[in-house]
Amino acid sequence: MRRARKSALIRAGLAAALAAVTVPFVAHAAFGDSTALSTPTAQLFPTRTGIGVAWDTTDAATYRVERKTATDWQDASGPLTGTTTWVDQTVAAGAAADYRVVATTDTESATSPEVHGTRDTETPAVGDIDTLALDANRSAGATWLQDETAGPVTASAQVAGSRTLAAGSMKIRIPAYFAGPGYYSLPSQSALTLTQGTQSCDTSTTAHVHAVSYTADGQLETLAVTLPISTCTGAESRGSLEIRYRSAIGYSMLAIAPDKLDFGRVTAGTSKTLSLTLKNTGTDVLHPGQMALSGGSSSPWKLDQNDCWNLAAGASCTLNLTFAPSGTYGYGDYADRLMIAQTDSVQAHDIRLTGTSVSVPRAPETFVVDPTYSGLVLSWQTWKVAGGTPVRAYVVHRYLDGVETTQQIDADPAAGDWTTLTEPDPKPGTQYALSVVNEIGEGPASTPKAASRATDQLAVTIGRPDTELANSTLGGYVVPLPNDPGSVTPKESLAAAPNGRALAYVTTDTEHILWTRLVAPGQLGTPAKLWTSTAPITHLSWSPDGSRIAFQSPENGTPCVYVEPAAGGTPTKVACDVTSPSWMPDAQSLIVSDRRFDGDDRFARIKALPGGARISTLPAPTAAADGAPVRVSPDGLQVAFGSGADVKLIGFSSETITVAKSLDSRVRSISWSPDGRSLLALSDGNKLTSISPSTHGAVELRTNTTSPRVDIAWQQLGLVIAPTPEVVGPRISIPFDSSALLPGTKFTCSVAGYAPAAPCTSPYQVSDLRSGEDTVLITATEPDGRVTTARRTLTVDASGPVARVTGPNYQSSVAATAKVTVTASDAAGVASYDVRYRRATSAGAYSAYVQPWTGITATSVDVSVAGGYEYCFSVRAKDKLGNVGGWSADRCFSRPLDDRSLAMATTGWARGSSTKFYYGTDTQTTASGRALTRTVQGKRFFLIATRCPTCGAVAVYAGNRLLTTVNLAYPTTHYQVVLGLPVQSTLFSGTLTLRTVSSGKIVQIDGLAVGRS
């Protein structure tokens, strides 16, 4: 196409023209029944001799064309009939005029809106270019349009405001008239119809008319138009149509072949070059503009230098594009676009570029060497494609003692996301690596790695009907144990020893047998039979101290819980109507589903002793159904249990029941990780799921077997706290076994909330604990950095026994010895007693305590008692836990002064002697008013005297105050009688006087006892 302006000028002109001209469609009215005269619509068209005026047919009888003068409208055409066009030949070239069409009848007239036009200064030449040229721009997007250049062009007469041009398989319906060169907005979707072959579409566009001329009767004489095709239904790309009808104006058109370039597979680090042919299918010189890749400098394609800058009509040139994927390894599919502009056109072409970078596969980044106690599992992500081509195989590399061996494993098209290889008996020290083979070849191997130390695994019972023991990685991959032809099957219920080095399991052949077996890294012991039963043995749980195994077994159809020594022996029945036992961290109690309630079953904590005494009931009003798994968390704070397909959690201080995860089917088995951070749940559907108890996040674990798993138990090498008493004292010494750990392991010990963590060795010793439940934590840090923790909940009794003195059961006695008896009570039992005393004279204070008896086990002591003293005894006791109780209250008694210690305040007394009297003496009188005195300090006083039928009476005074009068008369005679006097509320200090108040009757005074208490 011949254009003087460059693309920038074309775009500017196009923008200005959008507002310039809108071409109306002239719809010719049919004759109707209306009596009103229709208003005609006028259009102008350029002719070689002047300005043509066209109008639509109305029901008028005649028409006239009026031209506007400076002051008025004048009839320019005269009456017109039988035509709808007229040419004003009086207008000079370049002059402008305004026109209107007046339709008339005999009775009325109707005038069209005025139209304005300018006669071209130059009449376009009629030429021999007669072509419809369609550039479909097929590389820019999906389209049904095809590149096509065809001629000659036929042009129809105008029909209903439009005319149709046709050539080849193309037809284009355009407006009937253009007023002259310029840009014409055709906004209506039906303004232009393009047909190619059997398909058509309506489109709106902006037509750029380069030249146009019509004959006087409105037929097309010559036309040069460019039509952008942008809204054609079913054509995503922007095309362009050049219309030349008997035109002398040429055009250029770019044809590109092929319309896309597919470079196929290219090995990374190499390159491939393909060519594009650019051809000018127009009649004028074509000037390709900027050529650029949309990916810019980062594109793997490079455009070579070319000479495609000026293409004569019919000429072509070649563009070379090179696809050079960088790097060593392929990254898959690439795509880009080459954009080619034309300096003399708004049209631009996009060429789609595609290619695949291929290479040998890169070294796998994910290659796992996962150990178990007896073997290991190699696992890696399954690659369908690597390096841009399908994977054909994997190569496992083994390195031992400087020698490499390989094993090729063909790729399985049906493999899942992961591929595994089991090594049941790996050679120690072997390192492993993996490489991948594709259609290009074998890639490099991954970095060699050895299996880490096997410290954790899952023990599983697997298969039906001959269920066997097997080891499994924590990811769920099973490693069979070495073949054991003599082994009893099927093996079902499982439990792991707390040190992670042994398993308990049950076989259910002709009878039910409970076994234990050493299953440790690199070690597999001989099974040891613990107990044989005719009834099923299920729900195994190994105590945290390693000493006992709890299980469930029915008795006459009623579920019962038993405890079996781990070393073997006869099981102890704990209780019946309880199910699903699981040990608490104290190793003394069990969590069970307790059916012994009058109402609904509940979870309860019971003693692991005959009778199964209930310690407490969990707050949540629920329990597990018979047969459902129940497991207490290692810290003893949560209980996980199966309820249908739900794994539920409950605590010890809340009624809340939480669904941690719903499985695909009934929960079959549950196992906590020893650190309590994970919970594994096995379903009847053989799905193994890892659950976070804190977040309830869950991951279904992969497996390398379709055999059903019956039970699971998490094994972890760890330390074990030795058995501890049911109740401990405030001073503890706790041994722990670390034989499962590496030499050189360091330990820290603590008592939660009391004794902070500090380095320790076995046995861990701490004192001054408080009464209640305390948790001992022992943390082991192995030389390789691995950390494990053992815990033990202890019931601490820090209270000593409550002791008291029970005898003698008198307050005063003349006996020279006394038997002091003691007693004490304590839940832990009394181990020994400490007994002490103090004494006071009749007129002095108490002495300091003396403690002649320490740590005695006897409950009585014989004491020599001196006359004239009060003795006060107290006792304390030590229990069997070492707790020492407080001293008891004093128990006091006195031995009297002899009568010789009393002063004769009056005459009339006689001193006598006889073995019948206390200390062999007495002081007596028959006269009234005779007095004996003694300076004393005390509250309790006892008179020692003779009572007889002829005895008199004596009054007792404290100072001048009468305390009482003692009548010594008695039907029979008694010597050394101890007579208690009224107890004083406060300590009396002064003279105590005994004064006779009888006459002619004997009064024999034998002594006086004084007590301060």
Secondary structure, DSSP 4 states (H G I P E B T S, - for coil): ---SS-HHHHHHHHHHHTTTEEPPP-PPPPP-S--SPPPP-EEEEEBSSSEEEEE---S-SEEEEEEE-SSSEEESS--B-S-SEEEETTSPTT-EEEEEEEEE-SS-EEEPPPEEEE--SSPPPEEEEEEEEEE--GGGS--S---EEE-PPEEPPPBTTEEEEEETTEEEEEES---SSEEEEE-STTSEEEEETTEEEEE-EEEEEEEEEE-TTS-EEEEEEEEEE---TT--S-EEEEEEEEES-----EEEESSEEEEEEEETT--EEEEEEEEE-SSS-B-EEEEEETTGGG-SEEEPP--TT-B-TT-EEEEEEEE---SSS--EEEEEEEEEEETT-S-EEEEEEEEEEE-SPPPPS-EEEEE-SS-EEEEEE--SEETTEEEEEEEEEEEETTEEEEEEEE--TT--SEEEEEESSPPTT-EEEEEEEESS-B-PPPPPEEPPP--EEEEEEE-SSS-EEEEE-TTS-EEEPPP-TT--S-EEEEEE-TTSSEEEEEEESSSEEEEEEEEETTEE---EEEEEESS--EEEEE-TTSSEEEEEEEETTEEEEEEEETT--PPEEEEESEEEEEE-TTSSEEEEEE--SSSS-EEEEEESSTT--EEEE-SSS--PPTT--EEE-TTSSEEEEEETTEEEEEESS---EEEEEE-SS-EEEEEE-TTSS-EEEEETTS-EEEE-TTT--EEEPP-S--SPEEEEEEEE---EEPP--SSB-SSEEE-EE-TTSPTT-EEEEEETTTEEEEE--SSEEE--PPSEEEEEEEEEE-TTS-EEEEEEEEEE--PPPEEEEEE---SB---SEEEEEEEEE-TT-EEEEEEEEEEEETTS-----EEEEEEE--SEEEEE--TTEEEEEEEEEEETTS-B-PPPPPEEEEEPEEGGGSEE-SS--EEEE-TTSGGGEEEEE-STT-EEEEEEEESEEEEEEEEBTTB-EEEEEETTEEEEEEE-B-SS-EEEEEEEPPPPSS-EEEEEEEEE--SSSBEEEEEEEEE--
